Amino acid sequence: MQKILIIDDEKDMVNMLTEYFAGRGYAISQAYDGEEGIQKFDSEKPDIVLCDIKMPKKDGFEFLKEIRASKKW
């Protein structure tokens, strides 16, 4: 089963995407800002990441930059 990490500060969006993808057989992890997203990425090793751009703490670009720099993908 593929794992999807959903990162978005809008809880309604996270819930909608979670319901959609979980209903299609994906395992879902959720984060509500870029910092939490990095922690979940490190600990859960998702296959797919759906990430918002505008978020508190770290935005989507900072999240991506940090993941790429660390070569964790």
N, C-alpha and C positions, 0 to 999 in steps of 0.2 A: 504494500500500500504506500503510495506516495504521500509525503508530508508537505503541507503548505503552511508557511508563516505569513500571517496577515498583520500588517503594521499600519495603523491609522488611529488618529486621535478622536475620530468620530465613532462613538460606540455603536450607533445605528448601522453605519456602514460595515463595521467589523462583524456585527451580528448577521446582517444580510448576506455578506460574502461567506461567512461560516456556515450558515444554513444551506446556501446554494452548493458549496463544494463538499460539505459533509454528506449531503444527500446524494452525491455522486461518487461516494466511496473514498474520499480523501481524508487523511488525518489532518486536523487543524490545530495550529498554535496561534495565539493572539498576543499582540503587543500594542500599547497605546501611545508610544513615542519612540524616537530613534534609539535612545539609550537602552530601553527595555528590549527593543528589537535586536540590538547587538547581543545582549545577554542570551536571548532565546535562540538566536542564530548559532551562537557558540555552543550552547548546551543541547540543542535539539537537532542540529544538522538537517534543516529542511531541504527538500528537493526543489521547491519553488518558493519564491518570496513575492508577495504582492505588497507594495509599499507606497504610501501616500508621499507627496512631496512636502507639503506644508504641515509641519508638526512641531510641538514644543520640544525643548531640550536639544535634540538633534533632528534636523529635517531629513528628507529622503536622500538628498544629494550627499549630506555628511555621512549618513548610514552607508551608502554605497561606496563612498570614498574610503571609509575606514575598513570595510570588508575587503575591498580590493587591495588596499595597502597591506593588510595583514595576511593576505593569500590564504584566507580561511575557506575559500570557495574552491 
